[in-house]
Amino acid sequence: ILNVEQSPQSLHVQEGDSTNFTCSFPSSNFYALHWYRWETAKSPEALFVMTLNGDEKKKGRISATLNTKEGYSYLYIKGSQPEDSATYLCAPPRREARGNEKLTFGTGTRLTIIP
Amino acid sequence: DGGITQSPKYLFRKEGQNVTLSCEQNLNHDAMYWYRQDPGQGLRLIYYSQIVNDFQKGDIAEGYSVSREKKESFPLTVTSAQKNPTAFYLCASRDRGRTEAFFGQGTRLTVV
């Protein structure tokens, strides 16, 4: 994987159902992965910052896992609610020369919850 | 209140004119970033800066310029060389290390 890829691009889920989606990223020189939620008419907000292989983070009904060796992370939403409708973005910061940190995002997964 | 302020929220310009988008943060963050979003697409990185007086090209820097004269400020100029400037522009900042980014409210630029 050379770039950050997210799948699926969009998802429609019935209220109350659980769902998950994927972020794939270059596994070389990994040092962190961010997940963000971007609701319509708002700014993206961080959900999780993950750093260790096998990491599992949870915030309410949302959780995420991380596999740094193979370069992927899953985001899970349990019992989807209308307020979960948003675009979910992942971003692995990359350390570069002279201490610069590049932050490139995947294209996102657009989640729509159907009441 | 700490945060990132982008101004203006909406901006209209005639084709061929340069335009500067403002981004100010009072979070004392080292790193600042500019992104562009087009309909149906994700966030694409234009420029980023880790320290004052230094900045790096992102993935789509052509037609844009930036400056970082103060830690708090990272203005983006959309020049007339940018072929498709109409887009939504987001500014972000973050601390060094494994920390998340914080975003401004964005500026929607329309060039007519």
Interface residues (C-beta under 8 A of the other chain):
Chain A: Q6 Y31 A32 H34 Y36 S43 P44 E45 A46 V49 T51 L89 A91 P93 E96 R98 G99 N100 E101 K102 L103 T104 F105 G106 T107 G108
Chain B: A31 Y33 Y35 Q41 G42 L43 R44 L45 Y48 Q50 I51 D54 Q56 G58 D59 L90 A92 R94 R96 R98 T99 E100 A101 F102 F103 G104 Q105 G106
